[in-house]
Amino acid sequence: MVREWDLASNDIKAVLSNKTIKLLVTCRSHIFLSRHFQIIKLLSDSKYDLNSTTNSLKYNEKELIAKAYLNDVEIEQISEHIMLYDFFPMLCQIYRANKTVDIKTFFSFPVQVIQDELTLVELTRMMNAVDRTTYAVLVLFVIYNNDLQEELLSRNSDIKSILDGIVDVCELQFNLSKQIIKSHLDNLEGSYIKKTGNAYHVLSDKIFDIVVAFYGNHMFDYILEMAHSEIIRDRYLFSSLEDDVECVIKVQLDKEQPYFDRVISDIRNGFLCNVFNNRQLLYTAYRQKFVQYLESQTDISKLLEMSSQSELSPLLTIADQGYHDIGETLINFKLDVDVRDKNGRTPLFLSSRKGYKEMTLLLLKNNCNPNLCTNDRLSPLYAATSQGHIEVVKILLQHGSVPDLCDKRGRSPLLLAASNGSTKIVEALLECSSNPNLSDQEGTTPLLIATHWGNTDTVKLLLEKKCCPNLCKEGVSPPLNVAVANGQIEIVKLLLKHKCDPNSLDKQDLPTLYVAARKSFIEILDILLQNLDVNDKTRVESLLTSITRSEEHVLKLLLEHKCIPSIQEKLPILGCALSYSASHCT
């Protein structure tokens, strides 16, 4: 999903550029903060954190929400708890549906109360086999990762072995039928369960977190064996890692071996992406144990090598996360270092884009091709440049990356760096003979884009490296005209110092002097008048615009530089206007 967003970012930006369309996207905080998400600059650069002090719900707003679920007496009882939880609206909804607990207790320790209630369900169902069915039914949500499709309960579905296993582990005295499960799901709807379309889900993500942790810790062996591969990926945590994370399934030391057995089983069953996106890979200690276990399995290297040429290659997944220790193991298993995903991205591209120096070096030292491009003709160097990873850029250039490989729109890494104001990257590219005069399909050069964005240091560097200051495609405004129009005084000085043509016309055939006069840029006007030979047409246009706009200070400056055209006699009205204006400006 992250990859799809990243690839579509430029097209989305183009759609949004007209300012008439806005894009609103929501996600949970931990997703937004993940390093996978941060690569999507379109989304990560603009945020509205509903949990922040500035944007979170105020007391009176939460009180209004509470009134939709609770009576005045109940609201008064929990007044001191209203601001404690960001999931307060959900708590109100849950409490209204099931008021079996004292309201103060519930809102003081909501997570613990829900966990205790599940425990109470377990204990009471042991005394009453019929009631224990609800406890058994909820296991299905862990097995199917909170996506229990209605078709699973149809006559033709084959979940008998799963139901038999649940009967056994829950010690039911009767078999579970699909009809019984359907009935209990309908009864639970509104309290713990909701139905969306043809699927049942636990009411909220928070409640599902609790459900998974509860069942995973109470039925460890069964859940480890039967749970969805994504549960294995996201919900377990080795106790030996000593990290205090809420609502996870703790893996004790004596259960680490069975856990890795399940992980290896997922590899054999083709769930490679889940295995190599495991949340515990974040921890060095876990990765070390994982590598040791992989290397102890004689058949795993061959299984992984079979995926080496496909987009399922673990090397793509690991390179995207920067885990060079696991990457080294996979390369030792002879996985192809130049494998591509469906978008043509190689491990080197993914690693370079995220700035992983060790991973990038590992791939290059193992003879990957540094110039393989994606389907959109984006090179690893282009990717590193786009994200401002100067160290990775240097590594790539040192290992044979061609500096002027352009994307499908003709944009070079240098053009991109100039646009972003990444002066150090611009310098590194120029030192490796990147062409400073290379333009894209629209005629944009590095100098032009740097000028447009006001990146003065980049403009200075490009000019010092002998880029052509007057290079311009027909229909495109030259750099000097852009700088004048934007009021960029220092850049105007730099361009004129490096022999930029002061008489150049912009894409609307307007001279620099006219534009400066129209915008009343006095200092730029003065600089231009000291550097150009003003012809009659330009003089007239510049004077007329200053008179029309009643800009006396502009007119005075023009007159000081003797910008009175000789055509006064041919245009009496203009002559009168000039004479009048001159008398009032001197």
Phi, psi and omega in degrees: 000316178300318181298319181295318178298316182299316181293327184273356188303314182297319179293321179294318178301321180296320179294321184280346188296337181280359174069005180263348181240136177238150182243123179242120183232137178239152174199169177286154186301318184294333176288315180299323184278349182292151182289339175294319184288325186297340180291338181276085185300328179305322183261319187285338181281343179233118182221155174225094187280109182290348178263356182288161180301323183287320190256349184292160180299136177278169184303312183295329178289317177294326179295321177296321177296316181301324181295340178285343184239332189237158176274173185297322180296316180295320179297320178298323182292332183251016185305324182280353181255354188301324185266006187280331190234136176286341178261032180303316179302320179295321179298320178299317180296316181295317183295319180298325182284339185208088185266050182271350182244148175306133187297323179294319178296317182299313184279349175278320183224064188299316181296315181296320180298316180294319177297317180296323180295320177295321177297318178298320176302315181300313184293316182290327180291335177295335178270340185224102187301326182292312180295331182294348179299321180300317177300321180289321182297322182296338178300328182301328181291331176285318181297322183256017174053050174062031178218076184268098183288140182298331181295338176296338181261008178281169184296328186272352182285156183240081177240019183301318182295324178292316179296321178297321178295321179294319177303318182291311185289332178268359177056044176284152182265008181209164179281149176273126175258161179296328180293319179296317180298315180300318180297316180291324177298317179296323179291328181279348183298128181101336177258295177250343189239147170226155179243126179237114184063237181255023183227146175261142178222152169296145193309319181214163178300321182296316179295322179295321175306315182292318180299314181298313181297320182296306183291322180297324180276332180272334179235052192307307186296317183292313180296320178300322181284319193256341188296155175305147181302328179289333174294316177299323182291317193254340196249358183255151177211125178295130177299330182294344179283344175054044176246127184272094180243133183282146173060052173234165175266116183280131178256107179289164185304320182284354179254001181295321178298310176300325179297313179294329175300318179293320178300315178296324177298320177296324176297314181295331180270005173091009181271055187294319181299319179293318181298316186266009169245016182304134183299333184283350176298343177300333185264128180301319182298320178294316182299321179298316179292321180297314179298315179300319181290319177301314183291341180276348182264108188297331184268348187293320182301321179290321178298316180292323180296331179295333179268001190300329184264004184247168179291353175275001182306127178300335181296326175296314181296315183289321178298325180292342179253348175079020180274087187292335179294318176287324177302320179296320178297316181295322178293323176295334175281004176072032173286144184293121181285346180251021178297150180236149172273186185295342178262008177082012182274133180266167173305321180295320178299312183296318179293317181294319182299327182262002173077028180275100185295311184297319180294318179298314178297319180302313181294317181294321179291341177259026168066034171288159180275114184286353186246012175288129184254162177283180178298335177267013178063038175263125180271163174304322178296319178298318181296314180296321179296318183299332181259001176075026182272084186299319182295319178292321176303314180297318179299315181296316180296324178290340183249027169094014176291132178284121188289339186251024173291121186258157176281185186292347177259009178080014182273126180269162174305323179296318177299318180295315180296321179295322179295321183277352183073024181275079187299320181295323178290320176303315180297317180297319180293318179295324177295337177260026172070030172294140184282112183286350182256008181285126181250159177275187184295337181268000179088013180276126177257164176305319180295318181295316182289324177295321177295315181304317183270004177070028180275082188301315181298322179292318177302314180300316181296316180297318180294323178293334179269019172068032172287154183280115184286343183255004182293124184202133178282149179301133181090003179239135179290135178294162181305317182298317180297322178295316180297319179296313181298329181269359179070031184269089189298311184296322179290322176301315179299315181299315182295316179293324177299328181260032170068032174288142184290112182287345181265011183293152179252146177278185185293348175257014180063030177260132180285160182299320183297318180298314181296317179296320179293317181298325182265003177060038177274085188301312183296320178292321176303313181299317179297315181296316182296335177279348187241350185236161176259102189280125177273169185302318183299315180294320179300311182300312182299316182293316180294317181300317182294325179289322178292313182301323183269003181056038180268083185296323181293328176289314180299319180300317180296318179296319180292324177299330179265018174059045179268042177263114185290155182279005185262016181302322183294329181278339181233081185304321182297317178296320180298317178298317181298318181293318181297317180296313182295321181296320181293333181268352183251000183245000000 
